[in-house]
Amino acid sequence: MNATRLWTIARLELLQRVRTVSWYVLLGVFALLLIGVTALAYLAYGGWGQSGPGIYSVVVCVTLLLVLLVSPTLSGNSINGDRDAATLAPVQVTLVTTGEILLGKFIAGWITGLAFAAVAAPFLVIATFAGGVDPLTVVVSLVVLVVETGVVAAIGVALSGLLARPLFSVATTYLVVAALTVGTPLGFGLIGAAVASEGTSITRSYETGPDGAPLCQDGVRFCGDTPDSFVCGEWQTGTYRVPRFDYVWWLLSANPFVILGDATPTRFTEYGYPDDLFGSLKLSVRSAQLPPSLEQRWDDCAPGVHLDSTQPTPREIIDETVPSWFVGLAVQVLLAGLLLWGAWARTRTPARSLPPGTRIA
């Protein structure tokens, strides 16, 4: 592996992108979107006295979203696009190895994706200056954003080497990204509902008189403030389905947004709730790990029966559950690595066989 040849491949790939006007138009549209998102985030979080962490987390999440939407187009045709343009074969007959071609194009795709993070930098600085942003949150969230950008770029480059048609490889890259971002929560919801358990509902109601008021014991005319004096009916028992999301919560671990939220440290407001979007994502995913209660008891004749003081606080939920971001990130890296290996085997020369209709030179 020669660093000079590697950077030459990456630089050539980058020059092809920055010379087009559409690239700068895309960055400009992205900047306009961030202006609107930052303004809306300020209005949403500013009234709660926590504008800094809230705006920062929203901007990072939107940046990740746009990287996931744009990167497949930029990297999904990098190899088969050169093959169709008859520019890949002249490079393959030089001293450049197949591994250097793949890694060079991967680096170029990674840098291209990071250009969006660079556009978002001023907005992140604005959110940081708004106050309350933890420096550790900034470091961890940006590291995760950079790594996720690289994973998507690697998947796009790998599929462009595995598949012969550029349009098909771009579409397949979008499908893989959609499977990670949309497919994981969809599977989580459907499978969790399919493996539901049977819950039991036990209820008891008070008896009412002709006027609709509760009947009282010992002939008392009015007992609205003393439920233990009501004339109570019989206990009623029923059953219902309880989704078991605690069985399938791990499906969400490979979701890029879950990785971002779960890996970022969480800070809480004075009311005990997360102060940014990262913490809200983490709380939602971690709550799915808790097994649901399979028995609900409702007694109209017992004072204070509806007040449940056993519910854990958001801090307790996060502290008592297990993080999963490193497992999901390992799955993504493994997937990207296997696809890159397959692309190397398909692109290496001399080729033993090629798909029908594949252009060589």
N, C-alpha and C positions, 0 to 999 in steps of 0.2 A: 504494500500500500504506500503510494508516493503522495505526500502532502501537496506538492506542486501540481501534479496532474489532477488530484482531487479538487483542488480549488479552481483549476482551470475549467473543469466541467461545471462546477457550481456557478462560476462567474459568467460563463456563456449562457447558462440557463437564466440567470438573473437579468442579463443584458437584454434577452429576448422579451422580458416582461416590462422593464422600465422604459423601453423605447416606444411602447404603445400608449396612445392617449387614453384608452379605456382604463388602463391601470390607475392613472391619476384621477379619472372620473370616479372610479370605484372608491378610492380613498376619500375623495371629497364627499361622496354620498354617505360614507361611513361616519365622517366627522359631523355632518348635519344630523344624522340619526342620534349621535351621542349628545349633541347639544339639546335636542328635544328630550332624550331620556334623562339627562342630568337635571334639566328644569323640572320635569315631572317628579323625579326622585326627591328633589329638594322640597317640592310642595307636599309630597307624601310623608316624608320623614321630618321635615322642619318643625311641624307643629308638636312633635313629640319630644323635642329637645335633644334629638340624637341624629341630626342631619349628617354629620361626618361619616360615621360607620355605615349608615343606610345608603347614602349616595355612593360611597366607595364600593360597597358590595354590589349594588345594582349595575354600576358601570362595568365592573369586572365580569359579571354574569352576562351582560349584553355583549361585551367584547368576545367572550367565549362563544356565545351563540352565533355571532357573525363570522367568527373564524370557522366554526363547524359548517356554516352555510357556504362559505366562499372557497375554503381550501380544497374540497374535492374537485372544483372546476379548475383550479390552478395546478394541481399536482396529478389529477387523475388521467392525464393524457401525455405525460412528460416523456415516456419511452415509446409507446406505440405511435404517438404523434410524430416523433422524429423518424420512426420507421416509415410512416406514410409519406413524410416529406423527403425521404431518401437522404437524410442527414445522419442517421444512426450508423449505417454500415461504414462510411468513411472514418468515423471515430473508432469503430471496433477494429479496424485494420492498423491502428496506431499502437503505441506502447501502452495505452490506457487499458486497464483490465475491466472485466465485467463488474467486479465489486466496486471499483472506483467510479464507474458510470452510475451505478445505482446509488452509492452514497453521495456522490456529487449532486445528483438530482434531488436526493432527499434533503440535503443541506439547503439547496436552493429553495425547495418548497417550504422548509421550516422557516427560513429567513423571510420568505414572502408572507407567510402567515403572521410572523412577529411584527411585520410592518403595521398591521392593524393595532397591535398592542402599543406600538410607538405613537400612532395617531391618538390612542386613548390616554396617553400619558398626561397631557395637560388637564384632562378632566379628572384623572386620579389625583393629581396634585391639588386641584380645587377642592375635592372631597376631603383630602388630608388636612388642608388648611381650615376646613370648616370645624375641625376639632373633634376629639374623642376617638380617633382612629388609632388602634393599637399597632405599633411598629411590627410586632411579630405577625399580626394578621396581614399586613402589607407584604412582608417577605414570603410567607407561606402561600398566600393566594397567587402572587405573581409567579412563583416557582411552579405551582400546579398549572397555571395558565400556559406557561412556556412549554411544559412537558406535554400537556394535552394538544397543543399546537403541533408539536413534533410527532405525536402518535398519529394524528389525522394525516399529516403530510406523508408519513411512512406508509400508511395504508393506501393512500392515493397513488404514490409512486410504485408500490408493489403491485397493485392491481393493473396499472398501466403496463407493467412488464409481463404479467400473467395473461392478460387478455389482448387479443389481436386488434380489436376495433376501439378507437378512442372514445366514441360516444358510449359504447357499452361499458367500458372501464369507468368512465365518469359516473354513469348511472349506478353501477355496482358500488362505487365508493359512497355515493349518496345513500344507497340502501344499507350499507354497513354502518354508516354514521347514524342513520335513522334507527337502526336496530339497537344501537347503544343508547341513544337519547330518548326515543319515543317507544321503542319496542320493550325496553326493560320495565318502565312503569306500566305499560299495557299488559305485559305478561304477569307482572306482580299483581295487578288488580284482578285479572281473569282467573289465574290459578288460585289466588288467595280466596276468591269467592267460590271456586269449584270445590275446594277441600274444606268447606265449612263444617263446623261442629254443631251439635244440637244444644241450644241454650234453654234454660228453664226460667219461666217468669212466674213468680208467686205474688199474688196481689190480694188485698183485702180492702173493701170499701165500707164506709159507714152507710147506714140506712137513713133515708130522708122521709120527711113528712109531706103532707099535701102541698105545703108552700115551698117545697124544695129545700128547706133548712134541715140540718142534721137532727135526727132523733136523739134525745138525751136519756141517759139512765136515770132511774129513780124518779121519773116524772118531771125532771127539771125542764123548764120551758126554753131556756137559752143556754147553750154551752159551746158557742162558736169559738171561744178562745181556749177551750180545754178539750182537746181531741181525745184524751183518755177517758172522758165522760160520754163519748159517742156510743150509740148502739151499733155494734159492728156486725157485718155480715160474715158469711163463710169464706174461708180462704179459697181462692181460685188459682189453679195451676195450668199453665200453657207452655208450649214449646215454640221455638223459633230458630232460624239458622243464624249462626255466628261465623262470619268469614274468619279464616285463620291466616292472617297476613304474617303472623309470627313464624310460620313455616317457610315462607318464601321471601322474606325481607332481603335475603342475600342476593336476589336477582337484581336489586337496585345498585349493588356495589360497583358494577362496571359502568354506570351512567356517569358521563363527564361532570355533570352539575352536582351529582351526589358526591363524587370524589372531591370536587372543589369545596363544597360545603362541609363535608365530614372531616377533611384534613385541616381546615382553617380553625384556629382557636376561637372559642366562643366567649363573649362577654355579655353580661346581663344588665338590664335596666334596674332601676330601683324597685320595680314591680315584679322582678324575678323572671322576665322574659328576655330572649335574645335581642340584642340591639341592632342586628343587621340581617340581611337576607341569607348570609352564610349560616348563621345560627338557626334561622327558621327552617332552612333545608335540613340541617343536621337534626333538629328536634323532630321533624316529620318522619325522617327515616329511622331514627333511633326509637321513636314511639312504636313503630311497626314491630320491633323486636319483642315488645311486652305481650304476653299472652292475654287474651281478653277474658273478662269474667263470664262464666257460663251460667251464672245464676243471678237474676235480678229480683229484688224483693221490694215491694211497694205496699206500705201499710198506712192507710188514711187515719187509722186510730192510734198511731204511735207518734207522740210529739217529736219533731225534728228528724223523722225517719228519712226525709228526702235530702238531708244535708250529708254529703259524703265527704268525710274528713280524711279519707285514706288515699285520695288521689295524689300521686307523686307530683312534685313541682317540676318545671322544665329543667332546672339544674340537676335534680335527683335523677330524672330520666336519662340525661346525658351522662351523668357520672356512673350510673348503674348498668348501662348498656355498653356494647363492645364496638369499637371503630372498625370500619370495613374498607376504608379508602385505599389502603395499601394492597388489599386483595384485588380490588377492582382495577387498580393501576397495573398490577402485575399481569392480570388477564389481558388488558389492552396491549401492554408491551409484548407479551408472548404472542398475541394474535398478529401484531405488526411484524414481529421478528419472523414468524413462520411464513407470512406472506412475502416478506423480502427474500427469504431463502428460496421460495418457489419462483419468484421473479428472477433471481440470479440463475437458477437452473434453466429457466426458459430462455433467458437472454444470452447466456454464455455462448461463445464461439470456440470451435466449429459446432454448429447446431446439427443434431442428429435428425431432427424432424421439425417441421414448421406447420402451423395450421394452413389449410387450403386458402389460397388467395393472398397469403402474407407477402408483402413487398420486402425484398432483400436490399436492393440498391437502386 
